[in-house]
């Protein structure tokens, strides 16, 4: 629902609505994320579906929800990377993977690709 509202706010140029939607999505992600990973039959599929919805509903220039999805994935990388079928994400939304990489390399202090993070998942 929030993703569709965001797309409509952009389409009809409703001032302030996109910012409200992004704030609500951030809150929802923080609230829902732990239960999604604990209770979902396929958390990786859930993530791919959510990312696909965000990226298919927004344009490249419309970064609000895309940046939110990238930041949230990075913040939860220790959990996400253990379950994520990265090949499925690359096939489904390669732009998302490029956005994650671009974000990582623009913030060198981020522990996103740290050796310890990668080892915990093996």
Buried (B, 14 or more C-beta within 10 A) or exposed (E): EBBEBBBBBBEEEEEEBBEBBBEBBBEEBEEEBEEBBEEEEEBBBBBBEBBBBBBEBBEEEBEBBBBBBBBBBBBBBBBBBBBBBEEEBEEBBEEBBEBBEEBBEEEEEBEBBEEEBEEEEE
